[in-house]
Amino acid sequence: AHPVSILLGWKGGITSTSVSPRHQMWGVLSAPSSNFSSPNFPRPYPYEMECTWLIVVAKGSSVLLSFSHFELEYHATYDYLQVYNGATRDWGNLLGTFCSCSPPPPFSSAWHVMAVVFRSDRHVAKRGFAAAYRKDACGGQLTGLSGEITSPRYPESYPNDAECRWTIGVAGGSGPLTLVFADFQVEGGQGCGFDYVALFGGPTTAAPGLGRYCGSARPPRTVSSAPHLLVLFKSDFNIGGRGFKAHFYSVGECQEVFTTIKGNFSSPRYPNFYPNNLKCQWSIQLPLGYQIKVFFLDMELEGRSSLTGGCDYDHLAAFDGGTENGSLLGRWCGRESLAPITSHSNQLLLVLHTDRNTAKRGFSIAYVG
């Protein structure tokens, strides 16, 4: 058997050494742009390979990834490639699994890290793939159920004379999209004529406008009724600001209102791992005179912080009265068996927050009035 290469990532580039099977390769790609391919490309790749490429570009940038050649064994049960919007093996970051029956489209990461994993089994090898990536410091085509957008150089002051366009289109999605700003500081001015963020309910500026914002007040939560959303950021020749950070997610199973006397719901993708960068809300609104009892059928979220002991990462919270200003009935994380909770009023709000890594199975809930 021939020795196989293992890629060792360094800040300045990649070096190579040799190991004997089981065949594993990993590499860190930190240049602003580069190419990579399956082992032996364009000759058939070896059997029983597991290769991981972690692409890391400057913060505030995104990774644009495309494939010039793609030929794997036909079924994803055997040989396949996975693309992650961030760290590998975090199923909340998984953008897709691909084989020759479904070649991958171009991808743009929702933050400055992307990972590609390739696996082959012990039978049937094809030519493999060739891919290229580049850093896009400003804008991009974003896919996936959720993600994050930041202005260039955030949280440092953004550059002058910038024009960035993020086109958000959830892969396979047909429902609305929600955009929530976590931070916002852009040069102000009457009519937002200097620096601004403009939102459009479609893939181009010809789509209906959903708002134009500047200053230091966070824009309101924005929901696009179309399966696409365009975020346009412009800055003029002087005076900047910290910029902005925003999260997007597909509404669908993440933003629902229930008015029936009993029902049930679960976290997105349950029982598979929920996506990262979510803020989901489930509002139960019953007639006056009712109270709401909630039963936790299953729950597995990211665990507590080892530093504070609190639910600082992914967590589920319940509020009495239907808004986050209401009384907090509970805040949970980890894997717990929870006793039922009962509201004091006829309305109850459940909110799920997830951060940018470490996803779990999520939860399943039933309620009754």
N, C-alpha and C positions, 0 to 999 in steps of 0.2 A: 504494500500500500504506500502511496505517496504521502509525505507529510503535508499538512494543511496549514494555512496561515491563520494566525490570530492577530487581529489589529489592535494595537495599543494606542489609545488616544492621548495626545499631549496638546498643550495649548498652541504650540507652534506647528503642529502637523501630525502625521501618523507614521509610526514605524512598524516594522513587521518582524515576527519571529516565527518559530515552528513548534507545533505540538502534535502529538499522535492522537488518533481518534479516542473518545468520541469527538467528532468534528465540531468545534465551536469557534466563532469569530465575533469580536466586538470592536467597535471603534467609536471615537468621538471626533466629529467633524466640526471644526470651529472657524474655518475660513469663511469670508463673506459669501463665497460661492464655490461649488466643487461638483465633481461627478463621482459616482460610485456604481458598482455593479455586483451581481452575484459571482461567486467564486468561479474562475475559469472562463467567464464570459468572453467571447461568444461561443465557446465550446460548452458541452453539457456540464451542468453543475454536479458536484459530488453527491453521493447518497448520504443520508443521515447528517445533514448540516443544520446548524442553528446559528444564524448570524444576526447581530444587532448593530445598527448604526444609530447613534445619538447625535442629532444635529443641534448645535447650540450657537445662536447668533447674538448680537448685541441686544440688551434689554430695550424694550420699546419698538423692536422690529418684529416682523413675522417671517416665517420660512415659506418660500414658494417652491414646491416639489412637483416635478413632472417626470414621466417615464417615456423614453424614446423607443424602447423595445421591451416586450413582456411576453414570455412564453414559458409557462409552468405546466406541470401535469394538470389534467383537465379538472379534477374535482378537489375542492378545498379540504376534504378529509385527508388528502395525501400531502401534496406540496402546496404551500400557500405563503402569502406575504401579508403582513399587517402594518397599518399606519396608525401611529398614536399622536394625539395632539398634546404632547408632553412626554412624561416618563413612561417607559415600557411597563408591561404587566399591571398597569392600573387600568382596569376595564372601563372606568369612567372616562378615560381619555381616548378610548378606541374609536377611530374614525371609520374603520372598515377592515374586512378580511377578504383577500382577493386571490383568485387562481386564474387559469387561462379561460375559464368560463365567464369570468367577470373582471377584465383588466381594470386597474385603478385609474380614475380620472386625475387631472391635476389637483393638487391640494395646496391650501394656504393655512398655516397654523394660526391658532387664536392667541398665541403668545410666542416667546422667542425660543422655544424648545419643541422639537419634533423627533419622533423615533420611528425607525423602520425595522421590522423583524421579518426574517426569511427562514422558513423551515422546509426541509425535504425529508422524505421517508427513505426506506431501503430499496424501493423499486421505481423504475421509470424516471429518468432524468431528461430534462429539456435544456434549451439554451439559456434560460434564465431571464434576467432583466438588466437594463441599463437605465440609470436615473440621474437626474441633475437637480440641484437646488441652488437657490440664491436668496440672499437677505433682501427683504422688502421693508424698508424703514418707514414706509408710509402707505398704508392701505393694503388691499388685497381682496381675494375672493375667499370668503369664509364658509366652511361647511361644517356639518356636525350639529347635534342637538343643542349644544351650548358652547360658549366661548367667551373670550375677553378681548376688549379693544382698548388700546391706550394711545394717546398722542405721542408723536416722536419725542424720544428722550425722557418721557415721563418717569419719575416725578420731577425731573429737572426741567427748566424752562424750555419750551418748544422753540424750534428755529423760526426765523422770519421767512416770508415768501414761501410757505408750505401749502401744498394742496394735496390732501389725502382722501381717498375714496375706499371705503370698505363695503363691498357688496356681500350681504349675508343671504344665503339660501340654504336651508336645512336639507341635507341629502335625503331624498325620498319623501320630503315633507310636503304637505298640502295645506296645512293650517297656519294660523297667525304666528307672528314672531313678537317677542317682548324684548325691549331694551331698557336696562336700568343703569343709571349713572351712580357710581359709588363715590366719585370725586369729580369736581369741576371747578376750574379757575382759568378763564379765558378773558383777554382784554375786552372790556365793555365799551359801550357807545350806543347812542340813539339809533335804533333800527338794526343794531348788530352789523354795522357796515364795515367794521375793521376786521377783527378776528371773530370767527363764529363756527358753530357746528350746526349743520342743517340735516334734517332727516326726511327721507322720502319713502313712501309706501310701495316700493318696487325696485327694480335693479338699476334704473337710470334716473336722472334729474327730471325726465319728462313725466315721471310718476307723481301722484298727488303729494304735496308737501305735508309733512307731519309736525313741523316745528323748526324754528331757527333760534339758536340760543347763544348767549355770551354772558360775560360777567362772572360772578362768583356763586350765584345761586344754582343749585343742582337742578337740571331739567326734570320734569315729571316723568314718571314711568310711561313709556310709549309702547303702544301695541299696534302693529301693522296687520291689517286684515288680509294682506296678500302673503304668500309664502316667501317673499323677498323683502329686504330692507336695505336701503342705501344710507350710509353715514358719510357725510361730506364735511371735512374740516379744512378751513382756510385761515391763513394768517397773512397780515400785510407786512410792510417793510420795517416796522419798528414796534416796540412795546409788546412784550409777551406775557406769559404766565406759566403756572405749573402744568396746565393742560387738563386732561381728563382721563378717567378710567371708567369703563362701562362693561356690563355683562349682558349677553344676549342669550335667549333660550326660546325654544319652541313652546308655545303656550299649551296647546293640546291637553295632555294629562297633567299639566303642571299649574294650571290656573282654572279652578272650577268652582261653581256655586251649586250647592245642593239645597233643594226646597222640599224634597219628599220626606215623609216621616221616618223612614229608615233607608239605609244605603251602605255602600262600602266603596273604598277606593284604595289606591296604593301609590307608592313612589314611582316615578318614571322608569320604565323598562323592568319593573319588578316581575319575577324574582331575579332577573339579571341585574348586574351592577348599575346603579343610577349614574347619570352624567355628573361631571364636575361643573363648578361655577353656576350653580342654580340658586334661585330664590323662588320657591313654589308656594302657592297659597290655595288652600281648600277652605271655602267659607260655607258653613251650614246655617241656613236661615229658615227657621220654622215659625209658625203663627204664634202670636202672643199667648201666654199661658203654658207653653211647652218649655221643658228643659231638655238638654241633649246629653245623652250618655255615650261615651266613646270607649270602644273595646279595641285593645291592641292585640291583633291576632299574631303578628310576627314583626320583629324589629331587629335590624342589624345595621348600625351606622358606624362611621369612624369613631374610635374610642376617645376617651378623655385625654386631656393634655397631661403629660408626665410632669410638667412644671407646676401647673396650677391646680390640677385635679378637676378642672371644670370642662364643660362641653364647649371648648373654644374653636373647634374645627367644624365638622359636619354635625348638625343638630336639628331636632324637631321641637317646636315650641307650640303651645296651645294658649289661646287668649280668650277670655270671656268677653262677650259683647260684640264680637265680629270685627274688631280692628286691633292693630298692634298697640294701640293706646289703652286697651282694656286690661283687666287684671290677668296676670300671668298664672295659668293653671298648672304649668309644668314645662320643663325643658329637659330633653333627653338626648343621649347619644350612646354609642357602644351597642352591646348586645344584652338586652335586658328583657325580663318578663315583667310587664307593667300591669298594675291593677287598673281597672276602668276609672275614668274621670267623668265628672258630671258638671255641666255648666250651671251658673246661677240664673242665666237669662235664656232667651229663645234664640240666641245667636252665639256661634263659636267659630273661631278662626284657627286653623292649623297652618304653620309656616315651616317649610323645610329649607335650611341653608346648607349648601355644600361648597367647599373651597376648591382649589385648583388641583388637588391630588388626593389619592387614597379613597377610592370609592368602595362601597359595600353593597350588600343585597337590597337594603332599603327596608320598607315596612308595608304591612297590609293592615287596614283599619276597617272596622264596622261601627256604625252608630245607629241609635234609635232615639226617637223623641218620646 
